[in-house]
Amino acid sequence: MSGELSCAFPHSGSFQHYALIFIPNPLWSYTIGWLYWFSWVFSLAADLTAAGFIAHHYFPSIPVHYFCLIILVTLTLINLCSAKSFGECEYWLSAIKVFAIVLFIVAGP
């Protein structure tokens, strides 16, 4: 839907602009933008906590919040690097994920 909107109404902003086009009250556009931000913040917190608990399972002497901090700093540093290094990191992480999926499929039956 966002792709169709961006083709029909080209604009350099995000989907908040499309909300402003179709619902002319700026309060709705503002609210949609903040709700989108909140959804990313809460999902990132949940993902960090889950990853921290998984890592804590293998290294029980280190507290969960340290793992969460390490993962958050690592993700932040990757995102602050150049687009080339970010793309390279995404490539290898995707390859690991595909390998794990194939491994689970092979080991399943």
N, CA, C and O atoms as CSV, one atom per row, in Angstrom:
chain,resi,resn,atom,element,x,y,z
A,1,MET,N,N,0.819,-1.171,0.000
A,1,MET,CA,C,0.000,0.000,0.000
A,1,MET,C,C,0.874,1.250,0.000
A,1,MET,O,O,0.578,2.211,-0.710
A,2,SER,N,N,1.935,1.246,0.779
A,2,SER,CA,C,2.815,2.416,0.800
A,2,SER,C,C,3.492,2.612,-0.552
A,2,SER,O,O,3.700,3.742,-0.994
A,3,GLY,N,N,3.833,1.499,-1.206
A,3,GLY,CA,C,4.440,1.602,-2.536
A,3,GLY,C,C,3.492,2.207,-3.551
A,3,GLY,O,O,3.902,3.025,-4.374
A,4,GLU,N,N,2.221,1.812,-3.501
A,4,GLU,CA,C,1.243,2.376,-4.426
A,4,GLU,C,C,1.005,3.856,-4.135
A,4,GLU,O,O,0.857,4.659,-5.056
A,5,LEU,N,N,0.970,4.209,-2.863
A,5,LEU,CA,C,0.796,5.614,-2.514
A,5,LEU,C,C,1.990,6.448,-2.963
A,5,LEU,O,O,1.818,7.566,-3.448
A,6,SER,N,N,3.195,5.914,-2.807
A,6,SER,CA,C,4.372,6.678,-3.204
A,6,SER,C,C,4.474,6.822,-4.723
A,6,SER,O,O,5.056,7.788,-5.216
A,7,CYS,N,N,3.913,5.869,-5.462
A,7,CYS,CA,C,3.884,6.018,-6.920
A,7,CYS,C,C,2.810,7.017,-7.350
A,7,CYS,O,O,3.018,7.805,-8.273
A,8,ALA,N,N,1.672,6.979,-6.681
A,8,ALA,CA,C,0.578,7.877,-7.050
A,8,ALA,C,C,0.830,9.305,-6.572
A,8,ALA,O,O,0.473,10.258,-7.264
A,9,PHE,N,N,1.435,9.462,-5.407
A,9,PHE,CA,C,1.687,10.783,-4.818
A,9,PHE,C,C,3.146,10.866,-4.367
A,9,PHE,O,O,3.421,10.729,-3.175
A,10,PRO,N,N,4.083,11.087,-5.283
A,10,PRO,CA,C,5.501,11.124,-4.897
A,10,PRO,C,C,5.784,12.246,-3.886
A,10,PRO,O,O,5.373,13.391,-4.072
A,11,HIS,N,N,6.491,11.885,-2.825
A,11,HIS,CA,C,6.839,12.843,-1.791
A,11,HIS,C,C,8.046,12.298,-1.040
A,11,HIS,O,O,8.189,11.084,-0.902
A,12,SER,N,N,8.910,13.171,-0.558
A,12,SER,CA,C,10.125,12.716,0.118
A,12,SER,C,C,9.889,12.326,1.577
A,12,SER,O,O,10.783,11.768,2.213
A,13,GLY,N,N,8.712,12.606,2.112
A,13,GLY,CA,C,8.418,12.270,3.502
A,13,GLY,C,C,7.971,10.835,3.664
A,13,GLY,O,O,8.034,10.038,2.729
A,14,SER,N,N,7.522,10.518,4.862
A,14,SER,CA,C,7.074,9.158,5.150
A,14,SER,C,C,5.566,9.052,4.968
A,14,SER,O,O,4.934,9.930,4.379
A,15,PHE,N,N,5.003,7.970,5.478
A,15,PHE,CA,C,3.566,7.745,5.311
A,15,PHE,C,C,2.724,8.726,6.110
A,15,PHE,O,O,1.511,8.805,5.914
A,16,GLN,N,N,3.348,9.468,7.001
A,16,GLN,CA,C,2.606,10.506,7.715
A,16,GLN,C,C,2.054,11.539,6.742
A,16,GLN,O,O,0.965,12.077,6.942
A,17,HIS,N,N,2.810,11.806,5.698
A,17,HIS,CA,C,2.359,12.774,4.692
A,17,HIS,C,C,1.093,12.276,3.998
A,17,HIS,O,O,0.191,13.064,3.714
A,18,TYR,N,N,1.023,10.993,3.727
A,18,TYR,CA,C,-0.167,10.441,3.075
A,18,TYR,C,C,-1.378,10.499,3.996
A,18,TYR,O,O,-2.504,10.706,3.544
A,19,ALA,N,N,-1.136,10.314,5.290
A,19,ALA,CA,C,-2.242,10.474,6.248
A,19,ALA,C,C,-2.743,11.905,6.237
A,19,ALA,O,O,-3.944,12.146,6.350
A,20,LEU,N,N,-1.825,12.858,6.101
A,20,LEU,CA,C,-2.214,14.268,6.056
A,20,LEU,C,C,-2.977,14.596,4.775
A,20,LEU,O,O,-3.856,15.458,4.782
A,21,ILE,N,N,-2.650,13.917,3.681
A,21,ILE,CA,C,-3.375,14.144,2.423
A,21,ILE,C,C,-4.813,13.648,2.540
A,21,ILE,O,O,-5.749,14.348,2.154
A,22,PHE,N,N,-4.986,12.445,3.072
A,22,PHE,CA,C,-6.310,11.834,3.088
A,22,PHE,C,C,-7.148,12.220,4.304
A,22,PHE,O,O,-8.377,12.201,4.238
A,23,ILE,N,N,-6.499,12.567,5.405
A,23,ILE,CA,C,-7.209,13.072,6.585
A,23,ILE,C,C,-6.583,14.440,6.885
A,23,ILE,O,O,-5.542,14.505,7.539
A,24,PRO,N,N,-7.192,15.515,6.425
A,24,PRO,CA,C,-6.532,16.827,6.457
A,24,PRO,C,C,-6.222,17.382,7.846
A,24,PRO,O,O,-5.550,18.410,7.940
A,25,ASN,N,N,-6.666,16.769,8.895
A,25,ASN,CA,C,-6.364,17.253,10.235
A,25,ASN,C,C,-4.935,16.836,10.613
A,25,ASN,O,O,-4.651,15.639,10.655
A,26,PRO,N,N,-4.024,17.788,10.889
A,26,PRO,CA,C,-2.631,17.418,11.185
A,26,PRO,C,C,-2.466,16.621,12.480
A,26,PRO,O,O,-1.436,15.976,12.678
A,27,LEU,N,N,-3.454,16.656,13.349
A,27,LEU,CA,C,-3.363,15.884,14.586
A,27,LEU,C,C,-3.272,14.388,14.295
A,27,LEU,O,O,-2.544,13.668,14.979
A,28,TRP,N,N,-4.006,13.916,13.285
A,28,TRP,CA,C,-3.968,12.484,12.941
A,28,TRP,C,C,-2.602,12.096,12.382
A,28,TRP,O,O,-2.073,11.038,12.723
A,29,SER,N,N,-2.036,12.929,11.541
A,29,SER,CA,C,-0.717,12.645,10.988
A,29,SER,C,C,0.331,12.614,12.092
A,29,SER,O,O,1.192,11.735,12.115
A,30,TYR,N,N,0.254,13.561,12.993
A,30,TYR,CA,C,1.167,13.624,14.130
A,30,TYR,C,C,1.027,12.385,15.009
A,30,TYR,O,O,2.022,11.799,15.435
A,31,THR,N,N,-0.213,11.995,15.276
A,31,THR,CA,C,-0.469,10.820,16.113
A,31,THR,C,C,0.036,9.545,15.450
A,31,THR,O,O,0.616,8.690,16.120
A,32,ILE,N,N,-0.173,9.408,14.161
A,32,ILE,CA,C,0.287,8.228,13.432
A,32,ILE,C,C,1.811,8.133,13.481
A,32,ILE,O,O,2.357,7.044,13.660
A,33,GLY,N,N,2.492,9.246,13.327
A,33,GLY,CA,C,3.949,9.238,13.408
A,33,GLY,C,C,4.464,8.800,14.766
A,33,GLY,O,O,5.404,8.009,14.848
A,34,TRP,N,N,3.861,9.303,15.830
A,34,TRP,CA,C,4.297,8.917,17.168
A,34,TRP,C,C,3.935,7.469,17.490
A,34,TRP,O,O,4.705,6.779,18.157
A,35,LEU,N,N,2.787,7.003,17.032
A,35,LEU,CA,C,2.428,5.600,17.265
A,35,LEU,C,C,3.387,4.658,16.545
A,35,LEU,O,O,3.734,3.598,17.064
A,36,TYR,N,N,3.812,5.051,15.352
A,36,TYR,CA,C,4.793,4.253,14.627
A,36,TYR,C,C,6.109,4.218,15.391
A,36,TYR,O,O,6.729,3.160,15.494
A,37,TRP,N,N,6.547,5.345,15.927
A,37,TRP,CA,C,7.779,5.404,16.713
A,37,TRP,C,C,7.650,4.532,17.960
A,37,TRP,O,O,8.566,3.773,18.277
A,38,PHE,N,N,6.528,4.630,18.671
A,38,PHE,CA,C,6.313,3.820,19.864
A,38,PHE,C,C,6.322,2.327,19.538
A,38,PHE,O,O,6.848,1.526,20.311
A,39,SER,N,N,5.747,1.954,18.404
A,39,SER,CA,C,5.737,0.531,18.049
A,39,SER,C,C,7.157,0.009,17.831
A,39,SER,O,O,7.461,-1.120,18.216
A,40,TRP,N,N,8.026,0.809,17.222
A,40,TRP,CA,C,9.413,0.387,17.031
A,40,TRP,C,C,10.170,0.344,18.344
A,40,TRP,O,O,10.973,-0.561,18.570
A,41,VAL,N,N,9.923,1.313,19.208
A,41,VAL,CA,C,10.621,1.331,20.503
A,41,VAL,C,C,10.237,0.114,21.335
A,41,VAL,O,O,11.103,-0.542,21.914
A,42,PHE,N,N,8.939,-0.192,21.398
A,42,PHE,CA,C,8.504,-1.331,22.208
A,42,PHE,C,C,8.920,-2.662,21.596
A,42,PHE,O,O,9.275,-3.586,22.327
A,43,SER,N,N,8.884,-2.778,20.284
A,43,SER,CA,C,9.301,-4.039,19.676
A,43,SER,C,C,10.812,-4.224,19.810
A,43,SER,O,O,11.280,-5.349,19.985
A,44,LEU,N,N,11.579,-3.135,19.730
A,44,LEU,CA,C,13.021,-3.255,19.938
A,44,LEU,C,C,13.321,-3.682,21.364
A,44,LEU,O,O,14.200,-4.513,21.592
A,45,ALA,N,N,12.602,-3.124,22.323
A,45,ALA,CA,C,12.803,-3.508,23.718
A,45,ALA,C,C,12.466,-4.984,23.930
A,45,ALA,O,O,13.187,-5.687,24.638
A,46,ALA,N,N,11.399,-5.447,23.336
A,46,ALA,CA,C,11.022,-6.858,23.462
A,46,ALA,C,C,12.059,-7.765,22.797
A,46,ALA,O,O,12.411,-8.810,23.345
A,47,ASP,N,N,12.549,-7.371,21.619
A,47,ASP,CA,C,13.560,-8.168,20.929
A,47,ASP,C,C,14.867,-8.212,21.711
A,47,ASP,O,O,15.500,-9.263,21.811
A,48,LEU,N,N,15.269,-7.071,22.264
A,48,LEU,CA,C,16.495,-7.047,23.057
A,48,LEU,C,C,16.365,-7.920,24.307
A,48,LEU,O,O,17.302,-8.627,24.678
A,49,THR,N,N,15.214,-7.866,24.941
A,49,THR,CA,C,14.995,-8.686,26.130
A,49,THR,C,C,15.020,-10.168,25.783
A,49,THR,O,O,15.621,-10.962,26.506
A,50,ALA,N,N,14.375,-10.547,24.688
A,50,ALA,CA,C,14.379,-11.952,24.269
A,50,ALA,C,C,15.789,-12.414,23.935
A,50,ALA,O,O,16.199,-13.500,24.346
A,51,ALA,N,N,16.536,-11.600,23.191
A,51,ALA,CA,C,17.915,-11.971,22.856
A,51,ALA,C,C,18.780,-12.042,24.115
A,51,ALA,O,O,19.648,-12.907,24.227
A,52,GLY,N,N,18.541,-11.134,25.060
A,52,GLY,CA,C,19.282,-11.162,26.316
A,52,GLY,C,C,19.006,-12.425,27.115
A,52,GLY,O,O,19.923,-13.000,27.702
A,53,PHE,N,N,17.754,-12.860,27.142
A,53,PHE,CA,C,17.421,-14.091,27.870
A,53,PHE,C,C,18.009,-15.321,27.187
A,53,PHE,O,O,18.441,-16.257,27.859
A,54,ILE,N,N,18.027,-15.322,25.864
A,54,ILE,CA,C,18.634,-16.453,25.148
A,54,ILE,C,C,20.129,-16.518,25.436
A,54,ILE,O,O,20.663,-17.591,25.716
A,55,ALA,N,N,20.803,-15.375,25.369
A,55,ALA,CA,C,22.244,-15.354,25.655
A,55,ALA,C,C,22.512,-15.684,27.127
A,55,ALA,O,O,23.505,-16.336,27.451
A,56,HIS,N,N,21.625,-15.231,28.010
A,56,HIS,CA,C,21.779,-15.518,29.449
A,56,HIS,C,C,21.639,-17.015,29.733
A,56,HIS,O,O,22.218,-17.531,30.688
A,57,HIS,N,N,20.874,-17.693,28.905
A,57,HIS,CA,C,20.726,-19.141,29.066
A,57,HIS,C,C,22.069,-19.845,28.874
A,57,HIS,O,O,22.360,-20.826,29.558
A,58,TYR,N,N,22.884,-19.348,27.945
A,58,TYR,CA,C,24.176,-19.966,27.668
A,58,TYR,C,C,25.297,-19.431,28.559
A,58,TYR,O,O,26.284,-20.126,28.800
A,59,PHE,N,N,25.150,-18.214,29.042
A,59,PHE,CA,C,26.135,-17.606,29.941
A,59,PHE,C,C,25.414,-17.081,31.181
A,59,PHE,O,O,25.188,-15.876,31.293
A,60,PRO,N,N,25.047,-17.966,32.119
A,60,PRO,CA,C,24.213,-17.553,33.250
A,60,PRO,C,C,24.899,-16.614,34.244
A,60,PRO,O,O,24.225,-15.983,35.058
A,61,SER,N,N,26.214,-16.513,34.190
A,61,SER,CA,C,26.899,-15.645,35.149
A,61,SER,C,C,26.794,-14.157,34.767
A,61,SER,O,O,27.034,-13.286,35.603
A,62,ILE,N,N,26.441,-13.871,33.523
A,62,ILE,CA,C,26.320,-12.482,33.064
A,62,ILE,C,C,24.846,-12.084,33.118
A,62,ILE,O,O,24.001,-12.816,32.602
A,63,PRO,N,N,24.516,-10.942,33.729
A,63,PRO,CA,C,23.113,-10.516,33.824
A,63,PRO,C,C,22.495,-10.220,32.453
A,63,PRO,O,O,23.195,-9.873,31.501
A,64,VAL,N,N,21.192,-10.362,32.379
A,64,VAL,CA,C,20.459,-10.185,31.124
A,64,VAL,C,C,20.626,-8.772,30.583
A,64,VAL,O,O,20.788,-8.584,29.377
A,65,HIS,N,N,20.586,-7.780,31.465
A,65,HIS,CA,C,20.637,-6.400,30.973
A,65,HIS,C,C,21.981,-6.063,30.328
A,65,HIS,O,O,22.043,-5.162,29.491
A,66,TYR,N,N,23.053,-6.759,30.693
A,66,TYR,CA,C,24.328,-6.545,30.003
A,66,TYR,C,C,24.256,-7.047,28.560
A,66,TYR,O,O,24.759,-6.399,27.643
A,67,PHE,N,N,23.634,-8.192,28.372
A,67,PHE,CA,C,23.467,-8.697,27.013
A,67,PHE,C,C,22.617,-7.742,26.177
A,67,PHE,O,O,22.917,-7.480,25.012
A,68,CYS,N,N,21.554,-7.229,26.791
A,68,CYS,CA,C,20.697,-6.277,26.077
A,68,CYS,C,C,21.493,-5.045,25.664
A,68,CYS,O,O,21.348,-4.556,24.544
A,69,LEU,N,N,22.325,-4.547,26.557
A,69,LEU,CA,C,23.136,-3.364,26.255
A,69,LEU,C,C,24.159,-3.654,25.167
A,69,LEU,O,O,24.369,-2.830,24.277
A,70,ILE,N,N,24.793,-4.812,25.232
A,70,ILE,CA,C,25.786,-5.175,24.219
A,70,ILE,C,C,25.140,-5.277,22.846
A,70,ILE,O,O,25.692,-4.784,21.862
A,71,ILE,N,N,23.984,-5.909,22.773
A,71,ILE,CA,C,23.289,-6.067,21.492
A,71,ILE,C,C,22.827,-4.711,20.976
A,71,ILE,O,O,22.942,-4.436,19.781
A,72,LEU,N,N,22.308,-3.862,21.854
A,72,LEU,CA,C,21.860,-2.530,21.442
A,72,LEU,C,C,23.019,-1.685,20.923
A,72,LEU,O,O,22.884,-1.014,19.900
A,73,VAL,N,N,24.143,-1.711,21.608
A,73,VAL,CA,C,25.312,-0.945,21.150
A,73,VAL,C,C,25.820,-1.488,19.821
A,73,VAL,O,O,26.194,-0.716,18.938
A,74,THR,N,N,25.836,-2.808,19.673
A,74,THR,CA,C,26.271,-3.407,18.407
A,74,THR,C,C,25.362,-2.989,17.258
A,74,THR,O,O,25.849,-2.602,16.196
A,75,LEU,N,N,24.041,-3.063,17.458
A,75,LEU,CA,C,23.106,-2.644,16.418
A,75,LEU,C,C,23.250,-1.166,16.090
A,75,LEU,O,O,23.173,-0.777,14.924
A,76,THR,N,N,23.459,-0.343,17.107
A,76,THR,CA,C,23.634,1.088,16.884
A,76,THR,C,C,24.899,1.367,16.087
A,76,THR,O,O,24.881,2.180,15.163
A,77,LEU,N,N,25.994,0.705,16.433
A,77,LEU,CA,C,27.245,0.908,15.696
A,77,LEU,C,C,27.124,0.450,14.245
A,77,LEU,O,O,27.656,1.097,13.343
A,78,ILE,N,N,26.430,-0.658,14.018
A,78,ILE,CA,C,26.235,-1.132,12.644
A,78,ILE,C,C,25.419,-0.110,11.851
A,78,ILE,O,O,25.722,0.160,10.689
A,79,ASN,N,N,24.392,0.453,12.472
A,79,ASN,CA,C,23.560,1.431,11.771
A,79,ASN,C,C,24.269,2.761,11.568
A,79,ASN,O,O,23.922,3.498,10.645
A,80,LEU,N,N,25.243,3.088,12.395
A,80,LEU,CA,C,25.977,4.342,12.240
A,80,LEU,C,C,27.105,4.241,11.221
A,80,LEU,O,O,27.647,5.261,10.797
A,81,CYS,N,N,27.464,3.025,10.826
A,81,CYS,CA,C,28.516,2.842,9.824
A,81,CYS,C,C,28.004,3.225,8.440
A,81,CYS,O,O,26.853,3.626,8.272
A,82,SER,N,N,28.878,3.092,7.467
A,82,SER,CA,C,28.496,3.431,6.096
A,82,SER,C,C,27.461,2.450,5.563
A,82,SER,O,O,27.255,1.375,6.126
A,83,ALA,N,N,26.825,2.833,4.486
A,83,ALA,CA,C,25.802,1.978,3.880
A,83,ALA,C,C,26.415,0.674,3.369
A,83,ALA,O,O,25.765,-0.371,3.384
A,84,LYS,N,N,27.652,0.741,2.923
A,84,LYS,CA,C,28.323,-0.464,2.432
A,84,LYS,C,C,28.510,-1.481,3.552
A,84,LYS,O,O,28.210,-2.662,3.375
A,85,SER,N,N,29.002,-1.032,4.702
A,85,SER,CA,C,29.215,-1.970,5.804
A,85,SER,C,C,27.887,-2.456,6.392
A,85,SER,O,O,27.778,-3.600,6.831
A,86,PHE,N,N,26.881,-1.577,6.395
A,86,PHE,CA,C,25.552,-1.999,6.850
A,86,PHE,C,C,25.000,-3.079,5.926
A,86,PHE,O,O,24.464,-4.084,6.395
A,87,GLY,N,N,25.128,-2.876,4.618
A,87,GLY,CA,C,24.656,-3.877,3.659
A,87,GLY,C,C,25.405,-5.193,3.774
A,87,GLY,O,O,24.810,-6.265,3.663
A,88,GLU,N,N,26.701,-5.111,3.996
A,88,GLU,CA,C,27.500,-6.326,4.167
A,88,GLU,C,C,27.069,-7.089,5.413
A,88,GLU,O,O,26.956,-8.314,5.388
A,89,CYS,N,N,26.830,-6.373,6.492
A,89,CYS,CA,C,26.372,-7.013,7.734
A,89,CYS,C,C,24.996,-7.638,7.532
A,89,CYS,O,O,24.754,-8.758,7.982
A,90,GLU,N,N,24.098,-6.929,6.864
A,90,GLU,CA,C,22.772,-7.476,6.581
A,90,GLU,C,C,22.875,-8.736,5.723
A,90,GLU,O,O,22.137,-9.698,5.936
A,91,TYR,N,N,23.790,-8.728,4.754
A,91,TYR,CA,C,23.980,-9.885,3.893
A,91,TYR,C,C,24.379,-11.108,4.709
A,91,TYR,O,O,23.796,-12.180,4.548
A,92,TRP,N,N,25.369,-10.953,5.584
A,92,TRP,CA,C,25.850,-12.099,6.352
A,92,TRP,C,C,24.838,-12.556,7.388
A,92,TRP,O,O,24.687,-13.756,7.616
A,93,LEU,N,N,24.148,-11.626,8.013
A,93,LEU,CA,C,23.118,-12.033,8.972
A,93,LEU,C,C,21.966,-12.757,8.275
A,93,LEU,O,O,21.409,-13.707,8.825
A,94,SER,N,N,21.611,-12.319,7.079
A,94,SER,CA,C,20.565,-13.007,6.311
A,94,SER,C,C,21.033,-14.394,5.888
A,94,SER,O,O,20.255,-15.348,5.905
A,95,ALA,N,N,22.296,-14.505,5.511
A,95,ALA,CA,C,22.834,-15.812,5.122
A,95,ALA,C,C,22.817,-16.777,6.313
A,95,ALA,O,O,22.506,-17.956,6.148
A,96,ILE,N,N,23.145,-16.286,7.496
A,96,ILE,CA,C,23.089,-17.130,8.697
A,96,ILE,C,C,21.657,-17.576,8.962
A,96,ILE,O,O,21.415,-18.727,9.325
A,97,LYS,N,N,20.715,-16.667,8.780
A,97,LYS,CA,C,19.306,-17.016,9.012
A,97,LYS,C,C,18.840,-18.075,8.018
A,97,LYS,O,O,18.173,-19.034,8.406
A,98,VAL,N,N,19.178,-17.915,6.755
A,98,VAL,CA,C,18.783,-18.902,5.741
A,98,VAL,C,C,19.435,-20.249,6.031
A,98,VAL,O,O,18.791,-21.291,5.905
A,99,PHE,N,N,20.702,-20.233,6.416
A,99,PHE,CA,C,21.390,-21.478,6.763
A,99,PHE,C,C,20.714,-22.166,7.948
A,99,PHE,O,O,20.547,-23.385,7.943
A,100,ALA,N,N,20.327,-21.398,8.956
A,100,ALA,CA,C,19.655,-21.974,10.122
A,100,ALA,C,C,18.312,-22.573,9.739
A,100,ALA,O,O,17.955,-23.645,10.229
A,101,ILE,N,N,17.562,-21.905,8.875
A,101,ILE,CA,C,16.268,-22.428,8.439
A,101,ILE,C,C,16.455,-23.741,7.687
A,101,ILE,O,O,15.736,-24.709,7.931
A,102,VAL,N,N,17.424,-23.771,6.769
A,102,VAL,CA,C,17.691,-25.004,6.025
A,102,VAL,C,C,18.133,-26.115,6.978
A,102,VAL,O,O,17.729,-27.267,6.822
A,103,LEU,N,N,18.949,-25.774,7.950
A,103,LEU,CA,C,19.396,-26.762,8.934
A,103,LEU,C,C,18.224,-27.318,9.739
A,103,LEU,O,O,18.167,-28.520,9.998
A,104,PHE,N,N,17.299,-26.463,10.132
A,104,PHE,CA,C,16.118,-26.933,10.862
A,104,PHE,C,C,15.234,-27.817,9.991
A,104,PHE,O,O,14.668,-28.795,10.479
A,105,ILE,N,N,15.110,-27.488,8.718
A,105,ILE,CA,C,14.304,-28.309,7.810
A,105,ILE,C,C,14.946,-29.684,7.639
A,105,ILE,O,O,14.250,-30.699,7.660
A,106,VAL,N,N,16.255,-29.724,7.472
A,106,VAL,CA,C,16.953,-30.997,7.298
A,106,VAL,C,C,16.912,-31.832,8.575
A,106,VAL,O,O,16.725,-33.047,8.520
A,107,ALA,N,N,17.087,-31.181,9.722
A,107,ALA,CA,C,17.126,-31.910,10.998
A,107,ALA,C,C,15.727,-32.281,11.496
A,107,ALA,O,O,15.596,-33.126,12.382
A,108,GLY,N,N,14.685,-31.665,10.942
A,108,GLY,CA,C,13.326,-31.883,11.435
A,108,GLY,C,C,12.783,-33.285,11.259
A,108,GLY,O,O,12.305,-33.861,12.237
A,109,PRO,N,N,12.826,-33.871,10.070
A,109,PRO,CA,C,12.204,-35.188,9.883
A,109,PRO,C,C,12.986,-36.257,10.496
A,109,PRO,O,O,12.598,-37.423,10.427
